[in-house]
Amino acid sequence: MSDENDEDAERAALNARLEKLNAALRKVDEEQAAEAAPPPERKGFTRAMRVGLNAFSEFVGAVLVSALIGWQVDKWLGTAPWLLVVMLGLGVAAGFWNVYRVAKPKGPGED
């Protein structure tokens, strides 16, 4: 009978140590999960940067392409700098139109 009491006491002590170890491991796991969690995303900022860079590239692209076309046609026809000036003006207008198109508010279902 004494052996049974000793075994029960040992089991109880072992169970208590196992519960304590499990609690400590859970605490460590929670701490590691908190450290490993990525920082919250700034979705509004990244979307605004994407739209802004897109608008900038649309504007610069339209101006550069139209200026290059005007310059090359001026070289071929010998009308320098008139077609360059005209095409540059059209490129600026197209660039502003592209910026407006990119930045205008979108309706539901559009993205």
C-alpha positions as CSV (number, residue, x, y, z in Angstrom):
1,M,0.0,0.0,0.0
2,S,2.9,2.3,0.7
3,D,4.2,1.6,-2.7
4,E,1.0,2.7,-4.3
5,N,1.0,5.9,-2.3
6,D,4.6,6.6,-3.4
7,E,3.7,5.9,-7.0
8,D,0.6,8.2,-6.8
9,A,2.7,10.9,-5.2
10,E,5.4,10.6,-7.9
11,R,2.8,10.7,-10.7
12,A,1.2,13.8,-9.1
13,A,4.6,15.4,-8.9
14,L,5.4,14.5,-12.5
15,N,2.1,15.8,-13.7
16,A,2.7,19.1,-11.9
17,R,6.1,19.4,-13.5
18,L,4.7,18.6,-16.9
19,E,1.9,21.2,-16.5
20,K,4.5,23.8,-15.4
21,L,6.7,22.9,-18.4
22,N,3.7,23.1,-20.8
23,A,2.8,26.6,-19.4
24,A,6.4,27.8,-19.9
25,L,6.5,26.4,-23.5
26,R,3.2,28.1,-24.3
27,K,4.5,31.4,-23.0
28,V,7.7,31.0,-25.1
29,D,5.7,30.1,-28.2
30,E,3.5,33.2,-27.7
31,E,6.5,35.5,-27.3
32,Q,8.1,34.0,-30.4
33,A,4.9,34.4,-32.4
34,A,4.6,38.0,-31.3
35,E,8.2,38.7,-32.3
36,A,7.9,36.9,-35.7
37,A,4.6,38.6,-36.6
38,P,5.1,41.0,-39.5
39,P,4.5,44.6,-38.8
40,P,1.0,45.8,-39.8
41,E,0.9,46.9,-43.4
42,R,0.2,50.5,-44.3
43,K,-2.2,49.7,-47.1
44,G,-3.3,53.3,-47.6
45,F,0.3,54.5,-47.9
46,T,1.4,51.8,-50.4
47,R,-1.7,52.3,-52.5
48,A,-1.1,56.1,-52.6
49,M,2.5,55.6,-53.6
50,R,1.5,53.2,-56.3
51,V,-1.0,55.6,-57.7
52,G,1.4,58.5,-57.5
53,L,4.2,56.7,-59.2
54,N,1.9,55.4,-61.9
55,A,0.6,59.0,-62.6
56,F,4.2,60.3,-62.7
57,S,5.3,57.6,-65.1
58,E,2.3,58.2,-67.3
59,F,3.0,61.9,-67.5
60,V,6.8,61.6,-68.1
61,G,6.2,58.8,-70.6
62,A,3.7,60.9,-72.7
63,V,6.0,64.0,-72.7
64,L,9.2,62.0,-73.6
65,V,7.6,59.9,-76.3
66,S,5.9,62.9,-78.0
67,A,9.1,65.0,-77.7
68,L,11.2,62.3,-79.3
69,I,8.7,61.9,-82.2
70,G,8.6,65.6,-82.8
71,W,12.4,65.9,-82.7
72,Q,12.8,63.0,-85.1
73,V,10.2,64.2,-87.6
74,D,11.8,67.7,-87.4
75,K,15.1,66.1,-88.4
76,W,13.6,64.3,-91.3
77,L,11.6,67.2,-92.6
78,G,14.0,70.0,-91.7
79,T,11.4,72.0,-89.9
80,A,13.2,72.4,-86.6
81,P,12.0,73.2,-83.9
82,W,8.3,73.6,-84.9
83,L,7.2,70.0,-84.8
84,L,9.2,69.4,-81.6
85,V,7.3,72.3,-79.9
86,V,3.9,71.1,-81.3
87,M,4.5,67.5,-80.3
88,L,5.8,68.6,-76.9
89,G,2.6,70.6,-76.3
90,L,0.5,67.6,-77.3
91,G,2.6,65.3,-75.0
92,V,2.1,67.6,-72.1
93,A,-1.7,67.6,-72.8
94,A,-1.7,63.8,-73.1
95,G,0.3,63.6,-69.9
96,F,-2.2,65.7,-68.0
97,W,-5.0,63.6,-69.4
98,N,-3.3,60.4,-68.3
99,V,-2.8,61.8,-64.8
100,Y,-6.4,62.8,-64.6
101,R,-7.5,59.4,-65.9
102,V,-5.3,57.6,-63.3
103,A,-6.2,59.8,-60.4
104,K,-10.0,60.3,-60.9
105,P,-12.2,58.6,-58.3
106,K,-13.4,55.2,-59.4
107,G,-16.9,53.9,-59.1
108,P,-17.9,50.7,-57.3
109,G,-16.5,47.6,-59.0
110,E,-13.8,49.5,-60.8
111,D,-10.1,49.2,-59.8
